[in-house]
Amino acid sequence: MARPLLTLAALATAAVAGLEVRAARAHTRDAGGAFDAVELHSTDGRRLLIRAPRTQTAESEQSADLVALRALTLGIRSRLPFAVPEFLGQAPIGPTRAVVTEFIPGAVRSADELTANPALAADIGRAIAAIHSLPPGFIGDAGLPRRTAAEVRESAVAVIDRAADTNRLPAALVRRWEEATDDDTLWRFAPTVVNGQLGAESLLVEGDHVTGIVGWAALAQDDPARDLHWILTSTGAAAEEALAAYVSARSGGADAELARRALLHAELELARWLLHGIDTRDDAVIDDAVGLLDGLVASVHEQSSEPLTSDTGPILAVAEVERLLDETPRDVVARDAGSTMLTDSYDVEELRRHLDADRADDVDAPTGSPPMDATAPIPLDLSDWGDASPPANGARDRTA
């Protein structure tokens, strides 16, 4: 049950010394139900946000977010062209706690809306590039996850192997994904600082500019492709402007296979969804995932996917993933409002948290948002991606 607005407003005064609240209103950006949130206006003119988790999963996410926010020091934040929430205080409420941060103004838009305006799309590309250009040393200092390119590759292999062991993954997809993970060219990249769970719902915008980015629970040193797949799934006419601005702004350039790796990550999330259904013994989720994976196979046989390299089988373009998800019945599994991943046919918020937890486990280290539109995306010209290829980090050998 939602906590009363005035209760949270009063709690904020206990969390932040000297705070006097003159006005409060429900925070609609958290309408998805994972948190109770209230926007506060203080007598000294400040705007603050207090959030209290409703579930254990949300509480864990909030805890990880706090670790990340503390790691993002003033020096690190000064390198970013947008605001990041600043922690101000916390106070216990029942078995959990409420956290107060500075309020960042800005609207949340769908991925399609964000990539419809060329100026805004370019600013988004530059914002993501700024994250990926941060010096990575602070990640290790804060005890946050750090992955080499080889470890990213091994993580993908582990997902494929686990999914194949269920005997529910079509053999055609096993072969295709194994060809991708066996392709050394795809995994020659330098890991960067990443948000780790970046999506349209993470961005706060005003006009043609990104004012802030929220949701840092998956902050890590990892594959930069993880932060980009949502742009490739958007239908906005300016999506290419976002990608071009990203590449131009990246310090040292972006690796040539970045976009293709982002598409592979998008496909593997369907395999992760299958594994989630099996782990939770949820037959509805399993059936949904099997249907999506069968649809991928059909697209492979139709040869409607984009080649990964000239020597390997093609990896399905995100456009095809989106089309398949559009064709999936929407009433298979109940979902929370505010889905943010590639499909509306399952509980997307639950899947995002499940995937983030899996990724954290892989390195032994420690949402309401508006639904993304799921319409057929525009084709993207990936032929000119990247102007520099960082040296290979290596990858472990494995057998099929």
HELIX and SHEET records of a PDB file:
HELIX    1   1 LEU A    5  ALA A   15  1                                  11    
HELIX    2   2 THR A   28  ASP A   30  5                                   3    
HELIX    3   3 GLN A   56  ALA A   71  1                                  16    
HELIX    4   4 LEU A   74  ARG A   77  1                                   4    
HELIX    5   5 ALA A  111  LEU A  114  1                                   4    
HELIX    6   6 PRO A  118  HIS A  132  1                                  15    
HELIX    7   7 GLY A  137  ASP A  141  1                                   5    
HELIX    8   8 ALA A  149  ASP A  165  1                                  17    
HELIX    9   9 ALA A  171  ASP A  182  1                                  12    
HELIX   10  10 ASP A  184  TRP A  187  5                                   4    
HELIX   11  11 ALA A  200  SER A  202  5                                   3    
HELIX   12  12 PRO A  224  ASP A  227  5                                   4    
HELIX   13  13 HIS A  229  LEU A  232  1                                   4    
HELIX   14  14 ALA A  239  ALA A  249  1                                  11    
HELIX   15  15 LEU A  258  ASP A  279  1                                  22    
HELIX   16  16 ASP A  283  HIS A  301  1                                  19    
HELIX   17  17 VAL A  318  ASP A  326  1                                   9    
HELIX   18  18 VAL A  348  ASP A  362  1                                  15    
SHEET    1   A 5 VAL A  21  ALA A  26  0                                        
SHEET    2   A 5 PHE A  35  SER A  42 -1                                        
SHEET    3   A 5 ARG A  47  PRO A  53 -1                                        
SHEET    4   A 5 THR A  96  GLU A 102 -1                                        
SHEET    5   A 5 PHE A  87  ILE A  93 -1                                        
SHEET    1   B 2 THR A 192  VAL A 194  0                                        
SHEET    2   B 2 ALA A 220  ASP A 222 -1                                        
SHEET    1   C 2 LEU A 203  GLU A 206  0                                        
SHEET    2   C 2 HIS A 209  ILE A 213 -1                                        
SHEET    1   D 2 GLU A 306  PRO A 307  0                                        
SHEET    2   D 2 PRO A 314  ILE A 315 -1                                        
END                                                                             
